[in-house]
């Protein structure tokens, strides 16, 4: 079974994802897409990547949101429609499973595909889209999975965009005696099998993606996209600290007491607006070779 995510956590992290993703790479992707691009979003969750990237594409576009969790897919449609209505845009449903958002820049057609990404790309409509995108996905997958996706994209000459891949560089401020133990345990957790057929890539994801696509003649562009959580962002800072500590506990059993102390201290600091966090990420854009 692949890793699953809570919709409330995805909602909490959405503004930080939006602030972190690299604008230049999004604009670069938009520039190579056709007049009305069709986008395939893998592991789409609640649709946050669409809500961010659609504005950079800035014209009529069609999205297929792919996720294994039908509840998240339903939440994605509700959230996309709700945000559009808040902006006073018209929303229509031409079909039971199709949403149209009538933005000032053109209509966004949104459909969904409930699919197990472990089977990708065999269960994906790569012959019917113009780009494959994802966010916070590729550090969960295996090297074999990336190789298969690269082959599928290369067969159809599709750009591949992966946002928010972890780099393994996290910093909690102020410093704490338990930081090194937390970092070690969290790094070990990032490499466990997340259900994609082997060891998860973790911080190796950008390098593995680049190598896989370069082998097919792609040009690869990278850009930093770190999360920056200020002391005022108490809820997010506390959530990240909890997540790091709990992940570390699964691998540093002898250090459990020290990890619990770290988590309690970090929660207290967050509550007092004294905890800030920086989590390293990298965005990567792989563009196919021009037709000869």
ChimeraX commands (.cxc) that place a marker at each C-alpha (Angstrom):
marker #1 position 0.00,0.00,0.00 radius 0.5
marker #1 position 1.35,3.44,-0.89 radius 0.5
marker #1 position 1.76,6.28,1.59 radius 0.5
marker #1 position -1.47,8.16,2.30 radius 0.5
marker #1 position -1.97,11.74,3.47 radius 0.5
marker #1 position -4.59,13.47,5.56 radius 0.5
marker #1 position -6.56,16.17,3.76 radius 0.5
marker #1 position -6.27,18.56,6.71 radius 0.5
marker #1 position -2.46,18.29,6.58 radius 0.5
marker #1 position -2.53,19.01,2.85 radius 0.5
marker #1 position -4.68,22.07,3.49 radius 0.5
marker #1 position -2.32,23.29,6.23 radius 0.5
marker #1 position 0.75,23.00,4.04 radius 0.5
marker #1 position -0.81,24.47,0.88 radius 0.5
marker #1 position 0.18,28.14,1.45 radius 0.5
marker #1 position 3.74,27.12,2.34 radius 0.5
marker #1 position 3.95,24.95,-0.79 radius 0.5
marker #1 position 2.68,27.88,-2.84 radius 0.5
marker #1 position 5.25,30.26,-1.38 radius 0.5
marker #1 position 8.08,27.75,-1.87 radius 0.5
marker #1 position 7.57,26.47,-5.43 radius 0.5
marker #1 position 9.90,28.12,-7.91 radius 0.5
marker #1 position 8.05,30.59,-10.13 radius 0.5
marker #1 position 10.69,30.65,-12.87 radius 0.5
marker #1 position 10.36,26.90,-13.51 radius 0.5
marker #1 position 6.57,27.15,-13.63 radius 0.5
marker #1 position 6.82,29.94,-16.18 radius 0.5
marker #1 position 9.36,27.95,-18.17 radius 0.5
marker #1 position 6.99,24.98,-18.31 radius 0.5
marker #1 position 4.09,27.20,-19.35 radius 0.5
marker #1 position 6.16,28.64,-22.21 radius 0.5
marker #1 position 6.68,25.24,-23.86 radius 0.5
marker #1 position 3.07,24.06,-23.55 radius 0.5
marker #1 position 0.55,24.33,-26.40 radius 0.5
marker #1 position -2.22,26.92,-26.58 radius 0.5
marker #1 position -4.64,24.83,-24.53 radius 0.5
marker #1 position -2.48,22.44,-22.53 radius 0.5
marker #1 position -3.63,19.19,-20.99 radius 0.5
marker #1 position -1.92,18.50,-17.67 radius 0.5
marker #1 position -1.67,15.17,-15.82 radius 0.5
marker #1 position -1.15,15.75,-12.08 radius 0.5
marker #1 position 0.15,12.65,-10.26 radius 0.5
marker #1 position -0.72,12.26,-6.60 radius 0.5
marker #1 position -2.84,15.39,-6.88 radius 0.5
marker #1 position -4.31,15.22,-3.37 radius 0.5
marker #1 position -6.64,18.18,-2.84 radius 0.5
marker #1 position -5.55,19.89,-6.07 radius 0.5
marker #1 position -3.15,22.45,-4.62 radius 0.5
marker #1 position -0.73,22.28,-7.55 radius 0.5
marker #1 position -3.53,23.12,-9.99 radius 0.5
marker #1 position -4.63,26.06,-7.86 radius 0.5
marker #1 position -1.07,27.42,-7.93 radius 0.5
marker #1 position 0.13,26.57,-11.44 radius 0.5
marker #1 position -3.01,27.36,-13.41 radius 0.5
marker #1 position -2.36,31.08,-12.93 radius 0.5
marker #1 position 1.12,30.78,-14.45 radius 0.5
marker #1 position -0.24,28.88,-17.44 radius 0.5
marker #1 position -2.65,31.79,-17.77 radius 0.5
marker #1 position -4.95,30.48,-20.49 radius 0.5
marker #1 position -7.56,27.80,-21.14 radius 0.5
marker #1 position -6.29,24.46,-19.85 radius 0.5
marker #1 position -7.40,20.95,-18.93 radius 0.5
marker #1 position -6.26,19.03,-15.86 radius 0.5
marker #1 position -6.59,15.37,-14.94 radius 0.5
marker #1 position -6.04,14.88,-11.21 radius 0.5
marker #1 position -4.67,11.42,-10.43 radius 0.5
marker #1 position -4.86,10.03,-6.92 radius 0.5
marker #1 position -5.53,6.67,-5.32 radius 0.5
marker #1 position -7.77,8.18,-2.62 radius 0.5
marker #1 position -11.29,8.98,-3.90 radius 0.5
marker #1 position -12.02,11.08,-0.80 radius 0.5
marker #1 position -9.10,13.38,-1.59 radius 0.5
marker #1 position -10.25,13.61,-5.20 radius 0.5
marker #1 position -13.71,14.67,-4.04 radius 0.5
marker #1 position -12.17,17.19,-1.68 radius 0.5
marker #1 position -10.07,18.54,-4.55 radius 0.5
marker #1 position -13.16,19.27,-6.65 radius 0.5
marker #1 position -14.93,20.92,-3.70 radius 0.5
marker #1 position -11.92,23.09,-2.89 radius 0.5
marker #1 position -11.25,24.12,-6.48 radius 0.5
marker #1 position -14.88,25.07,-6.97 radius 0.5
marker #1 position -15.06,26.83,-3.61 radius 0.5
marker #1 position -11.96,28.95,-4.25 radius 0.5
marker #1 position -13.28,29.89,-7.68 radius 0.5
marker #1 position -16.59,31.01,-6.24 radius 0.5
marker #1 position -14.76,33.05,-3.59 radius 0.5
marker #1 position -13.03,34.84,-6.48 radius 0.5
marker #1 position -16.47,35.41,-8.03 radius 0.5
marker #1 position -15.72,33.18,-11.01 radius 0.5
marker #1 position -18.41,31.05,-12.63 radius 0.5
marker #1 position -18.28,27.31,-11.99 radius 0.5
marker #1 position -20.20,24.77,-14.08 radius 0.5
marker #1 position -20.47,20.97,-14.18 radius 0.5
marker #1 position -20.81,19.82,-17.82 radius 0.5
marker #1 position -20.63,16.23,-16.61 radius 0.5
marker #1 position -20.92,14.38,-13.30 radius 0.5
marker #1 position -17.15,14.03,-13.11 radius 0.5
marker #1 position -16.09,17.20,-14.94 radius 0.5
marker #1 position -15.69,20.66,-13.43 radius 0.5
marker #1 position -15.28,23.84,-15.45 radius 0.5
marker #1 position -13.82,26.91,-13.76 radius 0.5
marker #1 position -14.41,29.99,-15.90 radius 0.5
marker #1 position -11.39,32.12,-14.96 radius 0.5
marker #1 position -10.76,35.54,-16.54 radius 0.5
marker #1 position -7.87,33.99,-18.49 radius 0.5
marker #1 position -9.85,31.08,-19.89 radius 0.5
marker #1 position -11.68,27.97,-18.74 radius 0.5
marker #1 position -10.01,25.36,-16.55 radius 0.5
marker #1 position -11.42,21.91,-17.28 radius 0.5
marker #1 position -10.85,19.57,-14.34 radius 0.5
marker #1 position -11.35,15.82,-14.39 radius 0.5
marker #1 position -10.11,13.06,-12.11 radius 0.5
marker #1 position -8.63,9.60,-12.41 radius 0.5
marker #1 position -8.64,7.37,-9.34 radius 0.5
marker #1 position -5.63,5.15,-9.93 radius 0.5
marker #1 position -2.92,3.28,-8.05 radius 0.5
marker #1 position 0.32,5.07,-8.90 radius 0.5
marker #1 position 2.30,1.93,-8.16 radius 0.5
marker #1 position 1.18,0.75,-11.59 radius 0.5
marker #1 position 2.25,3.94,-13.36 radius 0.5
marker #1 position 2.74,4.66,-16.17 radius 0.5
marker #1 position 0.79,1.68,-17.52 radius 0.5
marker #1 position -2.49,3.00,-16.08 radius 0.5
marker #1 position -1.96,6.63,-17.14 radius 0.5
marker #1 position -3.27,8.32,-20.33 radius 0.5
marker #1 position 0.12,9.65,-21.42 radius 0.5
marker #1 position -0.98,9.73,-25.04 radius 0.5
marker #1 position -3.73,12.24,-24.18 radius 0.5
marker #1 position -1.78,14.91,-22.26 radius 0.5
marker #1 position 0.89,17.55,-22.88 radius 0.5
marker #1 position 2.79,17.42,-19.56 radius 0.5
marker #1 position 3.13,15.32,-16.42 radius 0.5
marker #1 position 3.40,17.20,-13.13 radius 0.5
marker #1 position 3.47,16.43,-9.42 radius 0.5
marker #1 position 4.32,17.99,-6.10 radius 0.5
marker #1 position 5.88,16.38,-3.00 radius 0.5
marker #1 position 5.69,12.95,-4.62 radius 0.5
marker #1 position 9.05,11.88,-5.98 radius 0.5
marker #1 position 10.91,11.55,-2.68 radius 0.5
marker #1 position 8.38,8.80,-1.82 radius 0.5
marker #1 position 8.89,6.68,-4.92 radius 0.5
marker #1 position 11.55,4.17,-5.93 radius 0.5
marker #1 position 14.28,4.52,-8.52 radius 0.5
marker #1 position 12.58,1.91,-10.69 radius 0.5
marker #1 position 9.36,3.96,-10.60 radius 0.5
marker #1 position 11.21,7.05,-11.83 radius 0.5
marker #1 position 12.84,5.04,-14.62 radius 0.5
marker #1 position 9.43,3.81,-15.80 radius 0.5
marker #1 position 7.93,7.31,-15.73 radius 0.5
marker #1 position 10.90,8.68,-17.64 radius 0.5
marker #1 position 10.49,6.03,-20.32 radius 0.5
marker #1 position 6.77,6.74,-20.60 radius 0.5
marker #1 position 7.25,10.49,-20.84 radius 0.5
marker #1 position 10.05,10.07,-23.38 radius 0.5
marker #1 position 7.88,7.85,-25.58 radius 0.5
marker #1 position 5.34,10.68,-25.85 radius 0.5
marker #1 position 7.84,13.57,-25.63 radius 0.5
marker #1 position 6.20,14.96,-22.51 radius 0.5
marker #1 position 7.71,17.53,-20.14 radius 0.5
marker #1 position 7.98,16.31,-16.56 radius 0.5
marker #1 position 7.75,18.72,-13.64 radius 0.5
marker #1 position 8.28,17.66,-10.02 radius 0.5
marker #1 position 7.98,20.28,-7.29 radius 0.5
marker #1 position 9.07,20.18,-3.65 radius 0.5
marker #1 position 11.49,17.27,-3.57 radius 0.5
marker #1 position 13.22,17.09,-0.21 radius 0.5
marker #1 position 16.97,17.76,-0.10 radius 0.5
marker #1 position 17.68,16.37,3.38 radius 0.5
marker #1 position 18.53,19.83,4.73 radius 0.5
marker #1 position 16.26,20.79,7.63 radius 0.5
marker #1 position 16.93,23.37,10.29 radius 0.5
marker #1 position 14.96,24.07,13.45 radius 0.5
marker #1 position 15.76,27.32,15.23 radius 0.5
marker #1 position 16.78,27.83,17.98 radius 0.5
marker #1 position 19.10,24.83,18.11 radius 0.5
marker #1 position 18.41,21.94,20.50 radius 0.5
marker #1 position 20.62,19.11,21.85 radius 0.5
marker #1 position 18.30,16.55,20.22 radius 0.5
marker #1 position 18.50,18.00,16.70 radius 0.5
marker #1 position 21.09,15.54,15.40 radius 0.5
marker #1 position 19.17,12.50,16.66 radius 0.5
marker #1 position 15.93,13.76,15.10 radius 0.5
marker #1 position 17.67,14.47,11.81 radius 0.5
marker #1 position 19.24,11.01,11.73 radius 0.5
marker #1 position 16.00,9.21,12.48 radius 0.5
marker #1 position 13.99,11.32,10.05 radius 0.5
marker #1 position 16.51,10.67,7.26 radius 0.5
marker #1 position 16.23,6.94,7.87 radius 0.5
marker #1 position 12.44,7.17,7.71 radius 0.5
marker #1 position 12.58,8.97,4.37 radius 0.5
marker #1 position 14.28,5.93,2.86 radius 0.5
marker #1 position 11.81,3.28,3.98 radius 0.5
marker #1 position 9.61,1.61,1.38 radius 0.5
marker #1 position 6.62,3.93,0.86 radius 0.5
marker #1 position 4.78,1.41,-1.30 radius 0.5
marker #1 position 6.33,2.15,-4.69 radius 0.5
marker #1 position 8.29,-1.03,-5.11 radius 0.5
marker #1 position 11.53,-0.43,-3.26 radius 0.5
marker #1 position 13.49,1.95,-1.10 radius 0.5
marker #1 position 12.10,5.49,-1.26 radius 0.5
marker #1 position 14.39,8.06,-2.86 radius 0.5
marker #1 position 14.20,10.71,-0.15 radius 0.5
marker #1 position 16.84,13.34,-0.76 radius 0.5
marker #1 position 18.17,11.39,-3.77 radius 0.5
marker #1 position 15.05,12.18,-5.80 radius 0.5
marker #1 position 16.35,15.21,-7.76 radius 0.5
marker #1 position 19.54,13.42,-8.82 radius 0.5
marker #1 position 17.70,10.23,-9.78 radius 0.5
marker #1 position 15.07,12.17,-11.77 radius 0.5
marker #1 position 17.76,14.14,-13.59 radius 0.5
marker #1 position 19.75,11.04,-14.51 radius 0.5
marker #1 position 16.68,9.14,-15.69 radius 0.5
marker #1 position 15.45,11.91,-17.99 radius 0.5
marker #1 position 18.89,12.97,-19.24 radius 0.5
marker #1 position 19.35,9.37,-20.41 radius 0.5
marker #1 position 16.46,10.05,-22.80 radius 0.5
marker #1 position 17.95,13.30,-24.09 radius 0.5
marker #1 position 15.99,15.64,-21.84 radius 0.5
marker #1 position 17.29,18.98,-20.62 radius 0.5
marker #1 position 16.93,19.22,-16.85 radius 0.5
marker #1 position 16.43,22.43,-14.89 radius 0.5
marker #1 position 16.54,22.65,-11.09 radius 0.5
marker #1 position 15.71,25.45,-8.68 radius 0.5
marker #1 position 15.47,25.75,-4.87 radius 0.5
marker #1 position 12.03,25.70,-3.28 radius 0.5
marker #1 position 12.60,25.61,0.47 radius 0.5
marker #1 position 9.81,25.80,2.99 radius 0.5
marker #1 position 10.43,28.79,5.25 radius 0.5
marker #1 position 8.30,28.65,8.39 radius 0.5
marker #1 position 8.54,31.76,10.52 radius 0.5
marker #1 position 8.00,31.99,14.28 radius 0.5
marker #1 position 4.55,33.42,13.63 radius 0.5
marker #1 position 3.50,30.20,11.86 radius 0.5
marker #1 position 3.04,28.30,15.13 radius 0.5
marker #1 position 0.65,25.60,13.86 radius 0.5
marker #1 position 2.84,24.67,10.89 radius 0.5
marker #1 position 6.06,24.76,12.92 radius 0.5
marker #1 position 4.55,22.48,15.56 radius 0.5
marker #1 position 3.18,20.08,12.93 radius 0.5
marker #1 position 6.56,19.76,11.21 radius 0.5
marker #1 position 8.33,19.19,14.52 radius 0.5
marker #1 position 5.80,16.52,15.51 radius 0.5
marker #1 position 6.14,14.80,12.16 radius 0.5
marker #1 position 9.93,14.74,12.35 radius 0.5
marker #1 position 9.94,13.42,15.91 radius 0.5
marker #1 position 7.38,10.68,15.27 radius 0.5
marker #1 position 9.17,9.53,12.13 radius 0.5
marker #1 position 12.48,9.45,13.97 radius 0.5
marker #1 position 10.98,7.40,16.83 radius 0.5
marker #1 position 10.27,4.53,14.46 radius 0.5
marker #1 position 14.00,4.16,13.79 radius 0.5
marker #1 position 15.77,5.47,16.91 radius 0.5
marker #1 position 14.10,3.33,19.57 radius 0.5
marker #1 position 16.93,3.69,22.06 radius 0.5
marker #1 position 16.64,7.44,21.79 radius 0.5
marker #1 position 12.88,7.54,22.30 radius 0.5
marker #1 position 13.04,9.45,25.60 radius 0.5
marker #1 position 15.33,12.06,24.10 radius 0.5
marker #1 position 13.08,12.36,21.06 radius 0.5
marker #1 position 10.00,12.84,23.26 radius 0.5
marker #1 position 11.81,15.59,25.17 radius 0.5
marker #1 position 12.71,17.24,21.87 radius 0.5
marker #1 position 9.10,17.08,20.68 radius 0.5
marker #1 position 7.72,18.54,23.93 radius 0.5
marker #1 position 10.29,21.35,23.86 radius 0.5
marker #1 position 9.58,22.16,20.23 radius 0.5
marker #1 position 5.82,22.23,20.81 radius 0.5
marker #1 position 6.33,24.63,23.69 radius 0.5
marker #1 position 8.58,26.87,21.56 radius 0.5
marker #1 position 6.01,26.90,18.77 radius 0.5
marker #1 position 3.27,27.88,21.22 radius 0.5
marker #1 position 5.41,30.79,22.41 radius 0.5
marker #1 position 6.18,31.85,18.80 radius 0.5
marker #1 position 9.85,31.00,19.29 radius 0.5
marker #1 position 10.26,28.18,16.76 radius 0.5
marker #1 position 11.14,28.69,13.11 radius 0.5
marker #1 position 11.87,25.98,10.56 radius 0.5
marker #1 position 13.51,25.74,7.18 radius 0.5
marker #1 position 13.00,22.56,5.14 radius 0.5
marker #1 position 15.09,22.17,2.01 radius 0.5
marker #1 position 13.32,21.35,-1.25 radius 0.5
marker #1 position 14.20,21.39,-4.94 radius 0.5
marker #1 position 11.91,21.80,-7.95 radius 0.5
marker #1 position 12.91,20.03,-11.13 radius 0.5
marker #1 position 11.73,20.48,-14.73 radius 0.5
marker #1 position 12.69,17.99,-17.45 radius 0.5
marker #1 position 12.10,19.14,-21.04 radius 0.5
marker #1 position 12.20,16.74,-24.00 radius 0.5
marker #1 position 14.64,17.30,-26.86 radius 0.5
marker #1 position 13.40,19.39,-29.72 radius 0.5
marker #1 position 12.19,17.50,-32.74 radius 0.5
marker #1 position 14.96,17.10,-35.26 radius 0.5
marker link #1:1,2 radius 0.2
marker link #1:2,3 radius 0.2
marker link #1:3,4 radius 0.2
marker link #1:4,5 radius 0.2
marker link #1:5,6 radius 0.2
marker link #1:6,7 radius 0.2
marker link #1:7,8 radius 0.2
marker link #1:8,9 radius 0.2
marker link #1:9,10 radius 0.2
marker link #1:10,11 radius 0.2
marker link #1:11,12 radius 0.2
marker link #1:12,13 radius 0.2
marker link #1:13,14 radius 0.2
marker link #1:14,15 radius 0.2
marker link #1:15,16 radius 0.2
marker link #1:16,17 radius 0.2
marker link #1:17,18 radius 0.2
marker link #1:18,19 radius 0.2
marker link #1:19,20 radius 0.2
marker link #1:20,21 radius 0.2
marker link #1:21,22 radius 0.2
marker link #1:22,23 radius 0.2
marker link #1:23,24 radius 0.2
marker link #1:24,25 radius 0.2
marker link #1:25,26 radius 0.2
marker link #1:26,27 radius 0.2
marker link #1:27,28 radius 0.2
marker link #1:28,29 radius 0.2
marker link #1:29,30 radius 0.2
marker link #1:30,31 radius 0.2
marker link #1:31,32 radius 0.2
marker link #1:32,33 radius 0.2
marker link #1:33,34 radius 0.2
marker link #1:34,35 radius 0.2
marker link #1:35,36 radius 0.2
marker link #1:36,37 radius 0.2
marker link #1:37,38 radius 0.2
marker link #1:38,39 radius 0.2
marker link #1:39,40 radius 0.2
marker link #1:40,41 radius 0.2
marker link #1:41,42 radius 0.2
marker link #1:42,43 radius 0.2
marker link #1:43,44 radius 0.2
marker link #1:44,45 radius 0.2
marker link #1:45,46 radius 0.2
marker link #1:46,47 radius 0.2
marker link #1:47,48 radius 0.2
marker link #1:48,49 radius 0.2
marker link #1:49,50 radius 0.2
marker link #1:50,51 radius 0.2
marker link #1:51,52 radius 0.2
marker link #1:52,53 radius 0.2
marker link #1:53,54 radius 0.2
marker link #1:54,55 radius 0.2
marker link #1:55,56 radius 0.2
marker link #1:56,57 radius 0.2
marker link #1:57,58 radius 0.2
marker link #1:58,59 radius 0.2
marker link #1:59,60 radius 0.2
marker link #1:60,61 radius 0.2
marker link #1:61,62 radius 0.2
marker link #1:62,63 radius 0.2
marker link #1:63,64 radius 0.2
marker link #1:64,65 radius 0.2
marker link #1:65,66 radius 0.2
marker link #1:66,67 radius 0.2
marker link #1:67,68 radius 0.2
marker link #1:68,69 radius 0.2
marker link #1:69,70 radius 0.2
marker link #1:70,71 radius 0.2
marker link #1:71,72 radius 0.2
marker link #1:72,73 radius 0.2
marker link #1:73,74 radius 0.2
marker link #1:74,75 radius 0.2
marker link #1:75,76 radius 0.2
marker link #1:76,77 radius 0.2
marker link #1:77,78 radius 0.2
marker link #1:78,79 radius 0.2
marker link #1:79,80 radius 0.2
marker link #1:80,81 radius 0.2
marker link #1:81,82 radius 0.2
marker link #1:82,83 radius 0.2
marker link #1:83,84 radius 0.2
marker link #1:84,85 radius 0.2
marker link #1:85,86 radius 0.2
marker link #1:86,87 radius 0.2
marker link #1:87,88 radius 0.2
marker link #1:88,89 radius 0.2
marker link #1:89,90 radius 0.2
marker link #1:90,91 radius 0.2
marker link #1:91,92 radius 0.2
marker link #1:92,93 radius 0.2
marker link #1:93,94 radius 0.2
marker link #1:94,95 radius 0.2
marker link #1:95,96 radius 0.2
marker link #1:96,97 radius 0.2
marker link #1:97,98 radius 0.2
marker link #1:98,99 radius 0.2
marker link #1:99,100 radius 0.2
marker link #1:100,101 radius 0.2
marker link #1:101,102 radius 0.2
marker link #1:102,103 radius 0.2
marker link #1:103,104 radius 0.2
marker link #1:104,105 radius 0.2
marker link #1:105,106 radius 0.2
marker link #1:106,107 radius 0.2
marker link #1:107,108 radius 0.2
marker link #1:108,109 radius 0.2
marker link #1:109,110 radius 0.2
marker link #1:110,111 radius 0.2
marker link #1:111,112 radius 0.2
marker link #1:112,113 radius 0.2
marker link #1:113,114 radius 0.2
marker link #1:114,115 radius 0.2
marker link #1:115,116 radius 0.2
marker link #1:116,117 radius 0.2
marker link #1:117,118 radius 0.2
marker link #1:118,119 radius 0.2
marker link #1:119,120 radius 0.2
marker link #1:120,121 radius 0.2
marker link #1:121,122 radius 0.2
marker link #1:122,123 radius 0.2
marker link #1:123,124 radius 0.2
marker link #1:124,125 radius 0.2
marker link #1:125,126 radius 0.2
marker link #1:126,127 radius 0.2
marker link #1:127,128 radius 0.2
marker link #1:128,129 radius 0.2
marker link #1:129,130 radius 0.2
marker link #1:130,131 radius 0.2
marker link #1:131,132 radius 0.2
marker link #1:132,133 radius 0.2
marker link #1:133,134 radius 0.2
marker link #1:134,135 radius 0.2
marker link #1:135,136 radius 0.2
marker link #1:136,137 radius 0.2
marker link #1:137,138 radius 0.2
marker link #1:138,139 radius 0.2
marker link #1:139,140 radius 0.2
marker link #1:140,141 radius 0.2
marker link #1:141,142 radius 0.2
marker link #1:142,143 radius 0.2
marker link #1:143,144 radius 0.2
marker link #1:144,145 radius 0.2
marker link #1:145,146 radius 0.2
marker link #1:146,147 radius 0.2
marker link #1:147,148 radius 0.2
marker link #1:148,149 radius 0.2
marker link #1:149,150 radius 0.2
marker link #1:150,151 radius 0.2
marker link #1:151,152 radius 0.2
marker link #1:152,153 radius 0.2
marker link #1:153,154 radius 0.2
marker link #1:154,155 radius 0.2
marker link #1:155,156 radius 0.2
marker link #1:156,157 radius 0.2
marker link #1:157,158 radius 0.2
marker link #1:158,159 radius 0.2
marker link #1:159,160 radius 0.2
marker link #1:160,161 radius 0.2
marker link #1:161,162 radius 0.2
marker link #1:162,163 radius 0.2
marker link #1:163,164 radius 0.2
marker link #1:164,165 radius 0.2
marker link #1:165,166 radius 0.2
marker link #1:166,167 radius 0.2
marker link #1:167,168 radius 0.2
marker link #1:168,169 radius 0.2
marker link #1:169,170 radius 0.2
marker link #1:170,171 radius 0.2
marker link #1:171,172 radius 0.2
marker link #1:172,173 radius 0.2
marker link #1:173,174 radius 0.2
marker link #1:174,175 radius 0.2
marker link #1:175,176 radius 0.2
marker link #1:176,177 radius 0.2
marker link #1:177,178 radius 0.2
marker link #1:178,179 radius 0.2
marker link #1:179,180 radius 0.2
marker link #1:180,181 radius 0.2
marker link #1:181,182 radius 0.2
marker link #1:182,183 radius 0.2
marker link #1:183,184 radius 0.2
marker link #1:184,185 radius 0.2
marker link #1:185,186 radius 0.2
marker link #1:186,187 radius 0.2
marker link #1:187,188 radius 0.2
marker link #1:188,189 radius 0.2
marker link #1:189,190 radius 0.2
marker link #1:190,191 radius 0.2
marker link #1:191,192 radius 0.2
marker link #1:192,193 radius 0.2
marker link #1:193,194 radius 0.2
marker link #1:194,195 radius 0.2
marker link #1:195,196 radius 0.2
marker link #1:196,197 radius 0.2
marker link #1:197,198 radius 0.2
marker link #1:198,199 radius 0.2
marker link #1:199,200 radius 0.2
marker link #1:200,201 radius 0.2
marker link #1:201,202 radius 0.2
marker link #1:202,203 radius 0.2
marker link #1:203,204 radius 0.2
marker link #1:204,205 radius 0.2
marker link #1:205,206 radius 0.2
marker link #1:206,207 radius 0.2
marker link #1:207,208 radius 0.2
marker link #1:208,209 radius 0.2
marker link #1:209,210 radius 0.2
marker link #1:210,211 radius 0.2
marker link #1:211,212 radius 0.2
marker link #1:212,213 radius 0.2
marker link #1:213,214 radius 0.2
marker link #1:214,215 radius 0.2
marker link #1:215,216 radius 0.2
marker link #1:216,217 radius 0.2
marker link #1:217,218 radius 0.2
marker link #1:218,219 radius 0.2
marker link #1:219,220 radius 0.2
marker link #1:220,221 radius 0.2
marker link #1:221,222 radius 0.2
marker link #1:222,223 radius 0.2
marker link #1:223,224 radius 0.2
marker link #1:224,225 radius 0.2
marker link #1:225,226 radius 0.2
marker link #1:226,227 radius 0.2
marker link #1:227,228 radius 0.2
marker link #1:228,229 radius 0.2
marker link #1:229,230 radius 0.2
marker link #1:230,231 radius 0.2
marker link #1:231,232 radius 0.2
marker link #1:232,233 radius 0.2
marker link #1:233,234 radius 0.2
marker link #1:234,235 radius 0.2
marker link #1:235,236 radius 0.2
marker link #1:236,237 radius 0.2
marker link #1:237,238 radius 0.2
marker link #1:238,239 radius 0.2
marker link #1:239,240 radius 0.2
marker link #1:240,241 radius 0.2
marker link #1:241,242 radius 0.2
marker link #1:242,243 radius 0.2
marker link #1:243,244 radius 0.2
marker link #1:244,245 radius 0.2
marker link #1:245,246 radius 0.2
marker link #1:246,247 radius 0.2
marker link #1:247,248 radius 0.2
marker link #1:248,249 radius 0.2
marker link #1:249,250 radius 0.2
marker link #1:250,251 radius 0.2
marker link #1:251,252 radius 0.2
marker link #1:252,253 radius 0.2
marker link #1:253,254 radius 0.2
marker link #1:254,255 radius 0.2
marker link #1:255,256 radius 0.2
marker link #1:256,257 radius 0.2
marker link #1:257,258 radius 0.2
marker link #1:258,259 radius 0.2
marker link #1:259,260 radius 0.2
marker link #1:260,261 radius 0.2
marker link #1:261,262 radius 0.2
marker link #1:262,263 radius 0.2
marker link #1:263,264 radius 0.2
marker link #1:264,265 radius 0.2
marker link #1:265,266 radius 0.2
marker link #1:266,267 radius 0.2
marker link #1:267,268 radius 0.2
marker link #1:268,269 radius 0.2
marker link #1:269,270 radius 0.2
marker link #1:270,271 radius 0.2
marker link #1:271,272 radius 0.2
marker link #1:272,273 radius 0.2
marker link #1:273,274 radius 0.2
marker link #1:274,275 radius 0.2
marker link #1:275,276 radius 0.2
marker link #1:276,277 radius 0.2
marker link #1:277,278 radius 0.2
marker link #1:278,279 radius 0.2
marker link #1:279,280 radius 0.2
marker link #1:280,281 radius 0.2
marker link #1:281,282 radius 0.2
marker link #1:282,283 radius 0.2
marker link #1:283,284 radius 0.2
marker link #1:284,285 radius 0.2
marker link #1:285,286 radius 0.2
marker link #1:286,287 radius 0.2
marker link #1:287,288 radius 0.2
marker link #1:288,289 radius 0.2
marker link #1:289,290 radius 0.2
marker link #1:290,291 radius 0.2
marker link #1:291,292 radius 0.2
view
